[in-house]
Amino acid sequence: MNEEERVLRSNIRRLIRNVKAKKLDEHKKMLELVSTLVQHELKAMISEASTPDVDPTPNKSTGINVLEELLKKIVPVLETDYKSLTTNNEQRQSFRAHIISAVVDTLTPAQANNVAGAEAAATELGENVDEEIDVNIGDDGPDDKFIDIRTDAEKKAEEEDEEVDPRDSFGAEVGGDETGRNMAYQSFKKIETSVIDSYELLSDPDDQELFYDYLIANLKLYFDKFEGELSGDVEEPTNQAYTDAKQGDTADVSSDDEFDLEI
């Protein structure tokens, strides 16, 4: 190999090395760029995941929004007390009926007050109200001449004897198991203020109506849910293959056959 050929080969090898070096450098830069992009995306994903979710979009009705907050407060209380009645189903049925009756009885006067307030406002705007007042003077009846000679202690004792157990008047028209009624009375005392306060936040008739209707409906649905959880009646999932196999096994086995079960 002459000198000219040797120089040519040397130049070719140098050129090849330069091309390879350039490609390696470009490849390295590409990897660095990809790595940077990946890190940027990972940081964005981590930042998004760590950011707490905002509250879901509220319902269109203020009444439903207020009811939702109320249910969060009262449902756990009712669930605990309802599920503590485990002797028989009659106790829970009585509890359920007395709670719903108490809610209806509590909100009905509030609804009446709203109507009365509207009527009073109309009266102030110009309606005439005729009132007849009868005043009787003199001619005291026999009761006015009665002189009570009981001591204060005797009066107090008699008043205590005449006091009615508030549980007896709690849902008196409902009836049912007394244990369930007593537990419902105790439970309703815990939630009564929250129910009234929530309802009185609303002044729009449509909101009030939605709140009332959905409250009663949801109480019934939650009681159904609690009863289902207590019953423990869970239907086991199955499929057609199992059903066919089970029917086939039954058809092939007579009642006189004996089996040895190996466990």
Secondary structure, DSSP 8 states (H G I E B T S, - for coil): --HHHHHHHHHHHHHHHHHHHHHHHHHHHHHHHHHHHHHHHHHHHHHHHHS--------S-HHHHHHHHHHHHHHHHHHHHHHT--S-HHHHHHHHHHHHHHHHHHHHHHHHHHHHHHHHHHHHTT-----------S---GGGG------HHHHHHHHHHH---HHHHTTTTT---HHHHHHHHHHHHHHHHHHHHHHHT--SHHHHHHHHHHHHHHHHHHHHHHHHHHH--------HHHHHHHHHHHHH--TT-------
